[in-house]
Amino acid sequence: MSKIKVAIAGIGGRMGSALLEGVLQSGDLALHAALEHGASPLLGKDAGGLAGGACGVKITADADAALRGADVLIDFTRPEGTLHHLEISRKLGVKMVIGTTGFNAQQKAQLGAAAQHIGIVFAPNMSVGVNLTFKLLEMASRVLSHGYDIEIIEAHHRHKVDAPSGTALGMGEVIAKTLGRDLAQCAVYGREGVTGERDPSTIGFATVRGGDIVGDHTVLFAGTGERIEITHKASSRATFALGALRAARFLHGNVPGMYDMQDVLGLK
């Protein structure tokens, strides 16, 4: 049985390295291409060196050449880089697993347009546990729709560049959709000074940045006389990498379209 040929964007980053290790340790996946930006000092080096060995795949910035013959590209980079790779993947018929966060509405529309031609799994968090948490939040929101204030608290390492995290926003979207609200209208991203009483229709977000926190998320449903907290804590990026590889396997047997991890895990 032939292996699924995987390309990894941002191979030198923290997620890229975790994905590389996952591919090299798997029995059904093969590293086809390793991508980095044009100024990276890693260009020309064997990608396997990042995992303590050699694999025969050179790190390159030439996505057009590198992606030819690939089955799927896994991309956890920045919106601009992902959209550049999206254009090439669409042209070449390469499926994509996208874990990049920070897209605006117009950029998300570009992903949706490309999904008419290639299979895409797009999720703010690839962790199996986080996506199970999304399902639990849907159930909790339905039961606790009245009389409970909802706050989302997230914490990440000092190097994370966007806030709130894509996962926190994804949790907010799940809750807002279940409650029949528009997150863009009901989200509150910061409180300072004399804010007045809390509007019960809002969904609050609080952000913490510091140290090497991989990713902590808690959704608080605060009622009268009780609080319900649903929490997910990640201690290693391996959990995100394993979920992304699971998504790559899912795409390999599916038709073009826009999918998320709920599809991958059969939770819909």
ROSE-164955 format. One line per 5 residues: number of its first residue (from 1); for each residue x, y, z of N, C-alpha, C, O. Coordinates in nm, 3 decimals. Example, Ala and Ser with C-alpha at 12.3 -4.5 7.8 and 13.67 -1.06 7.14 Angstrom:
! ROSE-164955
1 = 1.319,-0.569,0.780,1.230,-0.450,0.780,1.320,-0.330,0.780,1.424,-0.332,0.846  1.285,-0.225,0.708,1.367,-0.106,0.714,1.290,0.003,0.787,1.341,0.114,0.804
***
This chain:
! ROSE-164955
1 = 0.085,-0.120,0.000,0.000,0.000,0.000,0.089,0.124,0.000,0.176,0.138,0.086  0.067,0.215,-0.094,0.151,0.333,-0.106,0.121,0.432,0.007,0.007,0.442,0.053  0.223,0.503,0.050,0.208,0.599,0.158,0.151,0.731,0.106,0.165,0.765,-0.011  0.086,0.804,0.196,0.033,0.936,0.164,0.150,1.034,0.165,0.223,1.042,0.264  0.167,1.108,0.056,0.281,1.199,0.043,0.244,1.336,0.101,0.159,1.407,0.048
6 = 0.311,1.370,0.210,0.279,1.488,0.288,0.385,1.597,0.271,0.505,1.570,0.276  0.339,1.719,0.251,0.427,1.836,0.251,0.397,1.917,0.376,0.282,1.925,0.419  0.500,1.975,0.435,0.484,2.055,0.558,0.535,2.196,0.534,0.650,2.215,0.493  0.451,2.294,0.560,0.492,2.435,0.550,0.542,2.482,0.686,0.489,2.441,0.790  0.643,2.568,0.686,0.697,2.616,0.813,0.765,2.505,0.891,0.747,2.495,1.012
11 = 0.842,2.423,0.822,0.902,2.304,0.882,0.993,2.338,0.999,1.012,2.255,1.089  1.051,2.459,1.000,1.144,2.497,1.105,1.078,2.551,1.230,1.146,2.575,1.330  0.947,2.571,1.227,0.876,2.625,1.343,0.843,2.517,1.444,0.870,2.399,1.422  0.784,2.558,1.555,0.751,2.462,1.661,0.651,2.358,1.613,0.667,2.239,1.640  0.546,2.401,1.542,0.449,2.306,1.491,0.507,2.224,1.377,0.480,2.105,1.365
16 = 0.587,2.289,1.292,0.648,2.217,1.180,0.733,2.102,1.228,0.730,1.994,1.169  0.809,2.123,1.332,0.895,2.018,1.386,0.812,1.904,1.444,0.846,1.787,1.427  0.702,1.938,1.512,0.615,1.835,1.568,0.549,1.753,1.456,0.536,1.632,1.468  0.509,1.821,1.349,0.450,1.751,1.235,0.552,1.659,1.169,0.520,1.547,1.131  0.675,1.709,1.155,0.781,1.628,1.095,0.803,1.499,1.172,0.810,1.392,1.113
21 = 0.813,1.509,1.304,0.833,1.390,1.385,0.716,1.293,1.369,0.736,1.172,1.362  0.594,1.348,1.364,0.477,1.262,1.348,0.478,1.187,1.216,0.445,1.069,1.212  0.516,1.257,1.108,0.522,1.192,0.976,0.630,1.085,0.973,0.607,0.974,0.925  0.748,1.117,1.025,0.860,1.023,1.021,0.835,0.899,1.107,0.888,0.792,1.080  0.754,0.914,1.211,0.725,0.802,1.300,0.606,0.719,1.255,0.581,0.611,1.309
26 = 0.532,0.769,1.156,0.412,0.697,1.109,0.451,0.585,1.014,0.563,0.581,0.962  0.357,0.496,0.992,0.383,0.387,0.899,0.316,0.407,0.765,0.345,0.335,0.669  0.225,0.508,0.757,0.147,0.525,0.635,0.167,0.661,0.568,0.102,0.691,0.468  0.255,0.744,0.624,0.280,0.876,0.568,0.426,0.889,0.529,0.514,0.830,0.592  0.453,0.968,0.424,0.590,0.992,0.379,0.609,1.141,0.358,0.522,1.207,0.302
31 = 0.723,1.194,0.402,0.751,1.336,0.381,0.787,1.359,0.235,0.884,1.301,0.184  0.709,1.443,0.168,0.730,1.471,0.026,0.802,1.603,0.006,0.885,1.616,-0.084  0.771,1.703,0.089,0.832,1.835,0.074,0.835,1.906,0.208,0.749,1.885,0.293  0.937,1.990,0.226,0.954,2.069,0.348,0.974,2.214,0.307,1.071,2.246,0.238  0.884,2.302,0.349,0.885,2.441,0.305,0.924,2.537,0.416,0.888,2.517,0.532
36 = 0.998,2.640,0.379,1.032,2.750,0.470,1.032,2.880,0.389,1.030,2.877,0.266  1.033,2.992,0.460,1.033,3.122,0.391,1.171,3.147,0.328,1.270,3.084,0.364  1.173,3.242,0.234,1.293,3.264,0.153,1.416,3.308,0.228,1.527,3.292,0.176  1.402,3.362,0.349,1.518,3.408,0.426,1.562,3.309,0.533,1.650,3.339,0.613  1.502,3.193,0.534,1.533,3.096,0.639,1.674,3.040,0.624,1.715,3.007,0.513
41 = 1.749,3.030,0.734,1.883,2.970,0.729,1.879,2.819,0.708,1.984,2.757,0.688  1.759,2.761,0.711,1.745,2.616,0.695,1.740,2.573,0.549,1.749,2.454,0.519  1.724,2.668,0.457,1.709,2.633,0.315,1.827,2.549,0.267,1.943,2.581,0.294  1.795,2.443,0.196,1.897,2.355,0.141,1.939,2.242,0.232,2.008,2.150,0.190  1.898,2.249,0.359,1.935,2.144,0.453,1.836,2.028,0.448,1.722,2.044,0.406
46 = 1.882,1.911,0.492,1.795,1.794,0.499,1.694,1.814,0.612,1.732,1.841,0.726  1.566,1.802,0.580,1.462,1.825,0.680,1.475,1.729,0.797,1.441,1.764,0.910  1.522,1.609,0.770,1.535,1.511,0.877,1.627,1.554,0.988,1.618,1.504,1.100  1.717,1.647,0.959,1.808,1.697,1.061,1.735,1.764,1.176,1.788,1.769,1.288  1.615,1.816,1.152,1.536,1.879,1.257,1.483,1.776,1.356,1.441,1.811,1.466
51 = 1.484,1.650,1.315,1.437,1.542,1.402,1.551,1.449,1.442,1.528,1.339,1.492  1.675,1.494,1.418,1.791,1.417,1.461,1.839,1.312,1.364,1.914,1.222,1.402  1.798,1.322,1.238,1.842,1.223,1.139,1.844,1.283,1.000,1.861,1.404,0.983  1.828,1.198,0.901,1.822,1.243,0.761,1.709,1.168,0.692,1.684,1.051,0.719  1.640,1.241,0.600,1.528,1.177,0.530,1.536,1.197,0.379,1.453,1.144,0.305
56 = 1.635,1.274,0.333,1.652,1.293,0.189,1.567,1.402,0.128,1.569,1.421,0.006  1.490,1.474,0.210,1.407,1.584,0.160,1.471,1.716,0.200,1.488,1.744,0.318  1.506,1.797,0.102,1.571,1.925,0.127,1.466,2.034,0.156,1.360,2.037,0.094  1.498,2.120,0.249,1.409,2.232,0.282,1.420,2.338,0.173,1.530,2.377,0.133  1.306,2.386,0.125,1.304,2.479,0.012,1.200,2.588,0.032,1.106,2.573,0.111
61 = 1.217,2.698,-0.040,1.118,2.805,-0.042,1.037,2.802,-0.171,0.944,2.881,-0.188  1.070,2.711,-0.262,1.003,2.702,-0.392,0.882,2.608,-0.380,0.891,2.490,-0.411  0.770,2.664,-0.333,0.651,2.583,-0.310,0.597,2.523,-0.439,0.549,2.410,-0.439  0.605,2.598,-0.547,0.551,2.549,-0.675,0.618,2.419,-0.717,0.551,2.325,-0.758  0.750,2.415,-0.706,0.823,2.293,-0.744,0.806,2.184,-0.640,0.790,2.067,-0.675
66 = 0.811,2.222,-0.512,0.809,2.122,-0.405,0.676,2.050,-0.394,0.673,1.932,-0.359  0.566,2.117,-0.424,0.435,2.057,-0.404,0.391,1.968,-0.520,0.290,1.898,-0.509  0.463,1.969,-0.629,0.427,1.883,-0.741,0.440,1.736,-0.699,0.547,1.692,-0.657  0.332,1.662,-0.711,0.332,1.521,-0.674,0.290,1.494,-0.531,0.275,1.378,-0.492  0.272,1.599,-0.451,0.228,1.581,-0.313,0.080,1.547,-0.307,0.003,1.586,-0.395
71 = 0.040,1.474,-0.204,-0.102,1.444,-0.183,-0.169,1.551,-0.099,-0.282,1.592,-0.127  -0.099,1.596,0.005,-0.159,1.692,0.098,-0.051,1.782,0.157,0.061,1.737,0.185  -0.085,1.908,0.176,0.003,2.005,0.241,-0.056,2.039,0.377,-0.174,2.071,0.388  0.026,2.033,0.481,-0.016,2.075,0.615,0.048,2.210,0.644,0.170,2.225,0.637  -0.035,2.309,0.676,0.012,2.447,0.689,-0.033,2.508,0.821,-0.153,2.528,0.843
76 = 0.063,2.537,0.909,0.038,2.608,1.035,0.124,2.734,1.037,0.200,2.754,1.132  0.115,2.818,0.935,0.204,2.933,0.926,0.129,3.063,0.957,0.067,3.074,1.063  0.133,3.159,0.868,0.063,3.287,0.882,-0.037,3.299,0.768,-0.020,3.235,0.664  -0.142,3.381,0.784,-0.243,3.392,0.678,-0.186,3.421,0.540,-0.229,3.360,0.443  -0.091,3.514,0.529,-0.038,3.550,0.398,0.035,3.432,0.334,0.017,3.404,0.215
81 = 0.115,3.362,0.412,0.187,3.246,0.360,0.093,3.134,0.322,0.111,3.069,0.219  -0.008,3.110,0.407,-0.105,3.004,0.378,-0.180,3.032,0.249,-0.202,2.941,0.169  -0.220,3.157,0.227,-0.295,3.191,0.106,-0.208,3.177,-0.018,-0.257,3.140,-0.125  -0.078,3.206,-0.005,0.015,3.182,-0.117,0.021,3.033,-0.149,0.017,2.993,-0.266  0.032,2.951,-0.045,0.036,2.806,-0.066,-0.098,2.754,-0.119,-0.102,2.660,-0.197
86 = -0.206,2.818,-0.075,-0.340,2.778,-0.120,-0.353,2.792,-0.271,-0.407,2.704,-0.338  -0.304,2.903,-0.324,-0.312,2.927,-0.469,-0.238,2.819,-0.547,-0.286,2.769,-0.648  -0.119,2.783,-0.498,-0.040,2.681,-0.565,-0.104,2.544,-0.550,-0.109,2.467,-0.646  -0.153,2.512,-0.430,-0.217,2.383,-0.406,-0.341,2.365,-0.492,-0.367,2.257,-0.544  -0.417,2.471,-0.505,-0.537,2.465,-0.588,-0.498,2.437,-0.734,-0.561,2.356,-0.801
91 = -0.395,2.503,-0.780,-0.349,2.484,-0.919,-0.301,2.340,-0.942,-0.326,2.281,-1.048  -0.232,2.284,-0.842,-0.173,2.152,-0.857,-0.264,2.037,-0.810,-0.232,1.920,-0.830  -0.376,2.072,-0.750,-0.467,1.968,-0.701,-0.419,1.903,-0.572,-0.452,1.787,-0.546  -0.342,1.975,-0.492,-0.292,1.924,-0.365,-0.389,1.962,-0.253,-0.423,2.079,-0.237  -0.434,1.864,-0.176,-0.526,1.892,-0.065,-0.451,1.962,0.047,-0.328,1.956,0.055
96 = -0.526,2.030,0.136,-0.463,2.108,0.242,-0.526,2.084,0.378,-0.648,2.077,0.392  -0.441,2.073,0.478,-0.482,2.077,0.618,-0.431,2.211,0.672,-0.311,2.234,0.675  -0.523,2.298,0.713,-0.486,2.434,0.752,-0.516,2.456,0.900,-0.631,2.452,0.944  -0.410,2.480,0.976,-0.424,2.511,1.117,-0.386,2.655,1.147,-0.382,2.696,1.264  -0.357,2.732,1.043,-0.323,2.874,1.058,-0.441,2.950,1.118,-0.557,2.923,1.084
101 = -0.413,3.045,1.206,-0.518,3.129,1.265,-0.494,3.275,1.226,-0.390,3.310,1.171  -0.593,3.358,1.255,-0.580,3.501,1.228,-0.634,3.546,1.094,-0.609,3.660,1.054  -0.709,3.460,1.023,-0.768,3.499,0.895,-0.882,3.599,0.917,-0.958,3.587,1.014  -0.894,3.697,0.827,-1.012,3.784,0.830,-1.121,3.723,0.743,-1.101,3.618,0.681  -1.236,3.788,0.738,-1.351,3.733,0.667,-1.323,3.714,0.518,-1.362,3.614,0.460
106 = -1.254,3.810,0.457,-1.223,3.800,0.315,-1.128,3.684,0.287,-1.144,3.612,0.188  -1.030,3.666,0.373,-0.936,3.556,0.356,-1.004,3.420,0.375,-0.973,3.325,0.304  -1.097,3.412,0.469,-1.171,3.288,0.488,-1.255,3.257,0.364,-1.274,3.141,0.329  -1.304,3.362,0.300,-1.381,3.341,0.176,-1.293,3.282,0.067,-1.339,3.202,-0.015  -1.165,3.320,0.064,-1.071,3.263,-0.033,-1.051,3.114,-0.007,-1.040,3.035,-0.101
111 = -1.046,3.076,0.118,-1.035,2.934,0.152,-1.158,2.859,0.102,-1.148,2.750,0.045  -1.275,2.918,0.125,-1.398,2.855,0.082,-1.406,2.838,-0.068,-1.456,2.736,-0.117  -1.357,2.936,-0.142,-1.358,2.928,-0.288,-1.266,2.816,-0.337,-1.299,2.743,-0.430  -1.150,2.804,-0.274,-1.056,2.700,-0.314,-1.110,2.561,-0.283,-1.079,2.464,-0.352  -1.193,2.551,-0.178,-1.247,2.421,-0.137,-1.346,2.363,-0.239,-1.386,2.248,-0.229
116 = -1.384,2.445,-0.336,-1.467,2.391,-0.444,-1.385,2.305,-0.540,-1.439,2.231,-0.621  -1.253,2.317,-0.528,-1.164,2.246,-0.620,-1.074,2.143,-0.551,-1.036,2.044,-0.613  -1.041,2.167,-0.424,-0.956,2.073,-0.351,-1.016,2.048,-0.213,-1.092,2.131,-0.162  -0.983,1.936,-0.153,-1.027,1.907,-0.017,-0.945,1.988,0.082,-0.822,1.992,0.073  -1.013,2.053,0.176,-0.946,2.134,0.279,-1.004,2.099,0.415,-1.126,2.101,0.432
121 = -0.918,2.069,0.510,-0.960,2.064,0.651,-0.907,2.192,0.715,-0.786,2.212,0.724  -0.998,2.277,0.758,-0.961,2.405,0.819,-1.020,2.408,0.959,-1.141,2.401,0.976  -0.933,2.417,1.059,-0.978,2.418,1.197,-0.885,2.503,1.281,-0.763,2.500,1.261  -0.940,2.580,1.374,-0.854,2.664,1.459,-0.768,2.582,1.554,-0.670,2.633,1.608  -0.804,2.457,1.575,-0.727,2.369,1.662,-0.747,2.227,1.614,-0.861,2.181,1.599
126 = -0.638,2.156,1.591,-0.644,2.020,1.538,-0.647,1.913,1.647,-0.658,1.794,1.617  -0.638,1.954,1.772,-0.637,1.858,1.881,-0.768,1.779,1.887,-0.876,1.837,1.877  -0.757,1.649,1.902,-0.876,1.565,1.916,-0.954,1.606,2.040,-1.077,1.615,2.037  -0.882,1.632,2.151,-0.948,1.671,2.274,-1.020,1.803,2.264,-1.131,1.818,2.316  -0.960,1.901,2.196,-1.024,2.031,2.180,-1.152,2.017,2.098,-1.253,2.080,2.129
131 = -1.147,1.937,1.996,-1.265,1.923,1.911,-1.376,1.844,1.979,-1.494,1.865,1.949  -1.340,1.755,2.069,-1.442,1.695,2.154,-1.500,1.801,2.247,-1.620,1.802,2.274  -1.414,1.891,2.296,-1.459,2.002,2.381,-1.559,2.090,2.307,-1.658,2.133,2.366  -1.535,2.117,2.178,-1.633,2.194,2.099,-1.771,2.129,2.106,-1.872,2.197,2.122  -1.774,1.997,2.095,-1.902,1.926,2.100,-1.966,1.940,2.238,-2.087,1.959,2.248
136 = -1.885,1.930,2.343,-1.936,1.946,2.479,-1.992,2.087,2.500,-2.092,2.105,2.568  -1.925,2.187,2.441,-1.971,2.325,2.453,-2.105,2.345,2.384,-2.191,2.420,2.432  -2.122,2.279,2.272,-2.251,2.287,2.202,-2.362,2.233,2.292,-2.469,2.293,2.303  -2.336,2.119,2.357,-2.436,2.059,2.446,-2.462,2.149,2.567,-2.577,2.171,2.605  -2.354,2.201,2.626,-2.369,2.285,2.745,-2.444,2.414,2.712,-2.528,2.458,2.790
141 = -2.414,2.474,2.598,-2.480,2.599,2.560,-2.629,2.580,2.541,-2.709,2.668,2.572  -2.665,2.465,2.490,-2.807,2.437,2.468,-2.881,2.426,2.602,-2.992,2.476,2.617  -2.818,2.361,2.699,-2.881,2.341,2.829,-2.876,2.468,2.915,-2.970,2.497,2.989  -2.765,2.543,2.903,-2.743,2.661,2.988,-2.768,2.790,2.912,-2.696,2.889,2.930  -2.867,2.790,2.827,-2.893,2.905,2.738,-2.951,3.025,2.810,-2.945,3.137,2.758
146 = -3.007,3.006,2.928,-3.068,3.116,3.003,-3.016,3.117,3.146,-3.006,3.013,3.211  -2.984,3.237,3.194,-2.944,3.251,3.333,-2.796,3.226,3.360,-2.755,3.221,3.476  -2.717,3.210,3.256,-2.574,3.184,3.274,-2.493,3.282,3.188,-2.518,3.297,3.068  -2.396,3.347,3.251,-2.304,3.435,3.180,-2.188,3.350,3.128,-2.140,3.261,3.198  -2.144,3.379,3.005,-2.043,3.296,2.940,-1.914,3.375,2.918,-1.915,3.481,2.856
151 = -1.805,3.323,2.970,-1.674,3.385,2.957,-1.574,3.280,2.908,-1.576,3.165,2.953  -1.487,3.320,2.816,-1.385,3.231,2.761,-1.248,3.285,2.799,-1.214,3.398,2.766  -1.170,3.203,2.869,-1.037,3.245,2.914,-0.933,3.157,2.846,-0.941,3.034,2.852  -0.835,3.219,2.781,-0.730,3.140,2.714,-0.592,3.190,2.750,-0.572,3.309,2.775  -0.495,3.098,2.752,-0.357,3.132,2.784,-0.263,3.061,2.687,-0.280,2.943,2.658
156 = -0.163,3.136,2.637,-0.063,3.081,2.546,0.074,3.139,2.577,0.088,3.231,2.657  0.175,3.083,2.513,0.313,3.125,2.530,0.336,3.269,2.484,0.254,3.328,2.413  0.447,3.323,2.527,0.477,3.465,2.501,0.500,3.496,2.354,0.496,3.613,2.315  0.524,3.395,2.271,0.555,3.419,2.130,0.431,3.426,2.039,0.442,3.463,1.923  0.315,3.390,2.091,0.195,3.389,2.007,0.160,3.531,1.964,0.161,3.623,2.046
161 = 0.129,3.549,1.836,0.115,3.685,1.782,-0.030,3.731,1.767,-0.054,3.850,1.745  -0.128,3.641,1.778,-0.267,3.683,1.763,-0.345,3.657,1.892,-0.313,3.565,1.968  -0.445,3.739,1.915,-0.530,3.725,2.033,-0.668,3.780,2.005,-0.680,3.882,1.935  -0.775,3.717,2.055,-0.772,3.589,2.124,-0.725,3.477,2.030,-0.717,3.496,1.908  -0.695,3.363,2.085,-0.650,3.252,2.002,-0.761,3.206,1.908,-0.879,3.228,1.932
166 = -0.719,3.142,1.799,-0.817,3.088,1.706,-0.908,2.987,1.772,-1.026,2.977,1.738  -0.853,2.911,1.867,-0.933,2.812,1.938,-1.039,2.879,2.024,-1.154,2.835,2.026  -1.001,2.987,2.095,-1.098,3.059,2.177,-1.210,3.116,2.091,-1.327,3.109,2.126  -1.172,3.173,1.977,-1.274,3.227,1.885,-1.362,3.115,1.832,-1.483,3.132,1.816  -1.301,2.998,1.804,-1.379,2.884,1.758,-1.479,2.839,1.863,-1.592,2.803,1.830
171 = -1.438,2.842,1.989,-1.530,2.808,2.098,-1.644,2.909,2.103,-1.760,2.872,2.121  -1.610,3.037,2.087,-1.712,3.141,2.085,-1.811,3.123,1.971,-1.931,3.143,1.988  -1.760,3.084,1.855,-1.848,3.061,1.739,-1.944,2.946,1.765,-2.062,2.956,1.732  -1.894,2.838,1.824,-1.980,2.723,1.855,-2.092,2.765,1.950,-2.208,2.732,1.928  -2.056,2.838,2.054,-2.154,2.880,2.155,-2.255,2.977,2.094,-2.375,2.963,2.113
176 = -2.204,3.077,2.021,-2.293,3.178,1.962,-2.391,3.113,1.864,-2.509,3.145,1.863  -2.341,3.022,1.781,-2.428,2.955,1.684,-2.537,2.876,1.754,-2.653,2.880,1.714  -2.499,2.805,1.861,-2.596,2.725,1.935,-2.704,2.813,1.998,-2.820,2.774,2.006  -2.664,2.933,2.043,-2.757,3.024,2.108,-2.831,3.115,2.009,-2.915,3.195,2.050  -2.800,3.103,1.880,-2.866,3.185,1.781,-2.817,3.329,1.780,-2.892,3.420,1.744
181 = -2.692,3.349,1.820,-2.634,3.483,1.823,-2.526,3.497,1.716,-2.477,3.398,1.661  -2.490,3.622,1.689,-2.380,3.654,1.598,-2.261,3.694,1.684,-2.266,3.795,1.754  -2.152,3.615,1.680,-2.038,3.643,1.766,-1.982,3.782,1.742,-1.936,3.848,1.835  -1.985,3.826,1.617,-1.932,3.959,1.586,-2.007,4.069,1.660,-1.953,4.177,1.684  -2.132,4.042,1.695,-2.215,4.142,1.763,-2.215,4.126,1.915,-2.237,4.224,1.987
186 = -2.190,4.006,1.964,-2.205,3.984,2.109,-2.074,3.962,2.182,-2.074,3.953,2.305  -1.960,3.953,2.110,-1.832,3.930,2.176,-1.781,4.057,2.245,-1.795,4.168,2.193  -1.722,4.039,2.363,-1.656,4.147,2.436,-1.512,4.101,2.459,-1.489,4.000,2.526  -1.415,4.176,2.404,-1.276,4.131,2.405,-1.190,4.198,2.512,-1.072,4.164,2.525  -1.244,4.291,2.585,-1.166,4.353,2.690,-1.253,4.441,2.777,-1.350,4.499,2.728
191 = -1.219,4.451,2.906,-1.294,4.536,2.997,-1.197,4.622,3.075,-1.096,4.573,3.125  -1.227,4.749,3.085,-1.141,4.841,3.158,-1.224,4.960,3.202,-1.310,5.007,3.128  -1.199,5.010,3.322,-1.270,5.127,3.371,-1.412,5.095,3.414,-1.443,4.982,3.451  -1.496,5.194,3.409,-1.636,5.178,3.449,-1.713,5.122,3.330,-1.746,5.196,3.237  -1.741,4.995,3.333,-1.803,4.927,3.219,-1.953,4.912,3.233,-2.022,4.878,3.136
196 = -2.006,4.938,3.354,-2.148,4.913,3.375,-2.172,4.765,3.397,-2.080,4.684,3.391  -2.296,4.730,3.423,-2.329,4.590,3.447,-2.309,4.507,3.321,-2.316,4.557,3.208  -2.284,4.382,3.343,-2.261,4.291,3.231,-2.389,4.268,3.153,-2.494,4.240,3.212  -2.382,4.280,3.022,-2.493,4.248,2.933,-2.503,4.095,2.925,-2.408,4.031,2.880  -2.614,4.036,2.967,-2.625,3.890,2.969,-2.618,3.824,2.831,-2.599,3.703,2.822
201 = -2.634,3.902,2.726,-2.631,3.843,2.591,-2.489,3.835,2.534,-2.470,3.781,2.425  -2.390,3.887,2.607,-2.254,3.891,2.556,-2.178,3.762,2.588,-2.214,3.686,2.677  -2.070,3.742,2.511,-1.975,3.634,2.537,-1.840,3.702,2.556,-1.788,3.766,2.464  -1.782,3.688,2.674,-1.658,3.757,2.706,-1.535,3.675,2.675,-1.538,3.552,2.679  -1.426,3.745,2.644,-1.297,3.680,2.618,-1.190,3.744,2.705,-1.186,3.866,2.720
206 = -1.104,3.661,2.762,-0.989,3.710,2.838,-0.865,3.636,2.789,-0.868,3.515,2.768  -0.756,3.711,2.771,-0.634,3.655,2.711,-0.515,3.668,2.806,-0.494,3.773,2.866  -0.439,3.560,2.818,-0.316,3.558,2.896,-0.202,3.517,2.805,-0.217,3.422,2.727  -0.088,3.586,2.813,0.030,3.550,2.735,0.151,3.545,2.828,0.177,3.641,2.901  0.224,3.433,2.827,0.341,3.426,2.911,0.411,3.292,2.905,0.348,3.188,2.882
211 = 0.542,3.294,2.927,0.620,3.172,2.938,0.607,3.081,2.818,0.604,3.127,2.704  0.600,2.951,2.845,0.594,2.852,2.737,0.462,2.776,2.736,0.458,2.660,2.694  0.355,2.840,2.782,0.224,2.775,2.786,0.184,2.730,2.645,0.175,2.813,2.554  0.161,2.603,2.627,0.126,2.550,2.495,-0.014,2.595,2.455,-0.036,2.639,2.342  -0.110,2.584,2.547,-0.246,2.627,2.515,-0.345,2.580,2.619,-0.370,2.460,2.632
216 = -0.402,2.674,2.695,-0.506,2.644,2.794,-0.632,2.720,2.757,-0.626,2.839,2.724  -0.746,2.652,2.762,-0.874,2.717,2.731,-0.979,2.673,2.832,-0.995,2.554,2.858  -1.050,2.770,2.887,-1.159,2.741,2.980,-1.281,2.823,2.939,-1.271,2.943,2.916  -1.394,2.757,2.931,-1.521,2.828,2.911,-1.599,2.819,3.041,-1.625,2.711,3.093  -1.635,2.936,3.092,-1.705,2.947,3.220,-1.850,2.984,3.196,-1.881,3.085,3.132
221 = -1.940,2.901,3.248,-2.083,2.930,3.248,-2.117,2.965,3.393,-2.126,2.877,3.478  -2.136,3.095,3.421,-2.157,3.141,3.558,-2.304,3.173,3.580,-2.358,3.268,3.523  -2.368,3.092,3.665,-2.508,3.114,3.697,-2.525,3.162,3.839,-2.428,3.202,3.904  -2.646,3.158,3.888,-2.674,3.196,4.027,-2.655,3.073,4.115,-2.730,2.976,4.106  -2.554,3.079,4.200,-2.530,2.969,4.293,-2.445,2.856,4.239,-2.419,2.760,4.310
226 = -2.401,2.866,4.114,-2.315,2.760,4.059,-2.238,2.810,3.937,-2.279,2.904,3.870  -2.126,2.744,3.911,-2.045,2.769,3.791,-2.013,2.635,3.728,-1.981,2.538,3.796  -2.020,2.632,3.597,-1.977,2.514,3.521,-1.858,2.557,3.438,-1.867,2.656,3.365  -1.748,2.485,3.448,-1.628,2.516,3.372,-1.589,2.397,3.285,-1.580,2.284,3.333  -1.568,2.424,3.159,-1.521,2.321,3.065,-1.381,2.363,3.020,-1.365,2.468,2.958
231 = -1.282,2.282,3.052,-1.143,2.320,3.032,-1.067,2.217,2.950,-1.085,2.097,2.966  -0.982,2.268,2.862,-0.885,2.183,2.791,-0.748,2.244,2.808,-0.729,2.364,2.787  -0.649,2.160,2.845,-0.512,2.206,2.860,-0.420,2.117,2.776,-0.423,1.995,2.787  -0.341,2.181,2.693,-0.245,2.108,2.610,-0.107,2.120,2.673,-0.064,2.230,2.709  -0.037,2.008,2.685,0.098,2.010,2.743,0.206,1.987,2.638,0.324,2.002,2.666
236 = 0.164,1.952,2.516,0.261,1.926,2.409,0.197,1.957,2.274,0.078,1.934,2.254  0.277,2.009,2.183,0.227,2.035,2.048,0.203,1.905,1.970,0.143,1.907,1.862  0.248,1.795,2.026,0.227,1.666,1.959,0.078,1.638,1.940,0.039,1.575,1.842  -0.005,1.685,2.034,-0.149,1.659,2.021,-0.206,1.727,1.898,-0.294,1.671,1.832  -0.157,1.849,1.866,-0.204,1.919,1.746,-0.152,1.850,1.620,-0.223,1.838,1.521
241 = -0.026,1.805,1.626,0.034,1.738,1.511,-0.039,1.607,1.480,-0.067,1.578,1.363  -0.068,1.529,1.582,-0.137,1.402,1.560,-0.276,1.423,1.502,-0.322,1.346,1.417  -0.344,1.529,1.547,-0.475,1.561,1.491,-0.465,1.603,1.346,-0.549,1.565,1.264  -0.362,1.682,1.313,-0.343,1.727,1.175,-0.313,1.609,1.083,-0.360,1.606,0.970  -0.235,1.513,1.130,-0.205,1.395,1.049,-0.330,1.310,1.031,-0.349,1.249,0.925
246 = -0.413,1.305,1.132,-0.542,1.235,1.119,-0.628,1.303,1.013,-0.697,1.237,0.937  -0.622,1.436,1.009,-0.697,1.512,0.908,-0.643,1.484,0.769,-0.719,1.475,0.673  -0.510,1.470,0.757,-0.449,1.440,0.626,-0.497,1.305,0.575,-0.526,1.289,0.457  -0.506,1.209,0.665,-0.556,1.075,0.625,-0.702,1.083,0.583,-0.743,1.017,0.487  -0.780,1.164,0.654,-0.921,1.183,0.621,-0.937,1.241,0.481,-1.020,1.194,0.403
251 = -0.859,1.343,0.449,-0.868,1.407,0.318,-0.833,1.313,0.205,-0.889,1.322,0.096  -0.740,1.223,0.232,-0.691,1.135,0.125,-0.803,1.053,0.063,-0.794,1.012,-0.052  -0.909,1.027,0.139,-1.018,0.945,0.086,-1.146,1.021,0.063,-1.252,0.959,0.051  -1.141,1.155,0.056,-1.263,1.233,0.041,-1.257,1.329,-0.078,-1.149,1.364,-0.127  -1.374,1.370,-0.122,-1.388,1.458,-0.238,-1.360,1.602,-0.197,-1.355,1.632,-0.078
256 = -1.340,1.693,-0.295,-1.319,1.835,-0.262,-1.431,1.891,-0.176,-1.546,1.850,-0.186  -1.395,1.985,-0.090,-1.492,2.046,-0.001,-1.422,2.106,0.119,-1.303,2.083,0.140  -1.496,2.182,0.197,-1.443,2.242,0.319,-1.486,2.156,0.438,-1.605,2.138,0.464  -1.389,2.104,0.508,-1.414,2.018,0.623,-1.352,2.080,0.748,-1.266,2.168,0.739  -1.396,2.033,0.864,-1.330,2.071,0.988,-1.304,1.945,1.069,-1.333,1.834,1.023
261 = -1.249,1.960,1.188,-1.214,1.843,1.267,-1.336,1.767,1.317,-1.327,1.650,1.351  -1.450,1.834,1.322,-1.573,1.764,1.357,-1.607,1.659,1.251,-1.656,1.551,1.282  -1.579,1.692,1.124,-1.596,1.596,1.015,-1.494,1.483,1.029,-1.529,1.365,1.017  -1.370,1.519,1.055,-1.262,1.419,1.066,-1.294,1.319,1.176,-1.269,1.199,1.160  -1.347,1.366,1.286,-1.370,1.281,1.402,-1.510,1.218,1.403,-1.544,1.143,1.495
266 = -1.591,1.249,1.303,-1.725,1.191,1.295,-1.819,1.242,1.404,-1.906,1.169,1.451  -1.802,1.369,1.445,-1.883,1.425,1.553,-2.004,1.502,1.503,-2.082,1.554,1.583  -2.022,1.510,1.371,-2.137,1.583,1.317,-2.254,1.488,1.296,-2.361,1.530,1.251
***
